[in-house]
Amino acid sequence: MNSNFDLPTAPRRRTRPPKRKTRITIYLDDEVLDEFRSRAERTGTGYQTLINAALRLRLAAGEALPAAA
């Protein structure tokens, strides 16, 4: 083992950023998913990012959610 290891020149590991998202499984209608994928392709944004933004807008509007079908 090398006893001349220079700690100041050793690369530092980055600390993990705080967790901001959670992986889930969700079932969406095919038509809804197709529309988000189409919009994502047109805008160059990920479809999951667009779904997240749509949900945020709906929550910010404070609209009542429809009853479960």
N, C-alpha and C positions, 0 to 999 in steps of 0.2 A: 504494500500500500504506500502511496506517495504521501510523505509527511510534510511536503512543502506546498500543500494546497492553499491557494490564496483566496480567502473568502470574499474580499471586496470585488474581485473580478468574476466571481461565479454569477451566472445569470439568476435573476430573482424570478420566482414563480409569481404570476399575477394572481391577485385575489379574485375570487368569483364575484361578479356583480350581484346585487340583491335580486332575488327571484321575483319576477313581475308577472309571469304568466304560468298557467297551469294547463297541462295536456288533458284533454277530455275526449270522449267519443260522443258524437251527436249525429242523429239521423235527420237529414234534410230531404225535402222533396227534390226529385231529379231536376225539375224545371227551375227551382230556386238555385240549386248548385250550378246548373248550366249557365244561368244568367250571370251569376257572380264570376264564374270562370271566363265568360265572354267579356264582361266589363274589365276584368283583370288583364286580359290579353290586350284590349284596346288602350288601357291606361298605363300598362307596364308595371302594375302593382300586383302583389300576390292576392289571390282570391280570399285567403283566410284573413288577410289584413283588411280587405273590403268588408267582409262579414263582421269583423270586430268593430269597424268604424260604424257600420249600420246599426249594430246593437247599441253602441255608445250613444249615437244620435237619438235613438228611440228612448233610451233611458233618460237622457238629458231633457227631452221634450216633456217627460213626466206623463206621457199618455197612459191611459189605462190599458193593460194588456187584455187581449180577448180571452174568454173562458176556454179551457181545454176542451177540445172536440171529442 
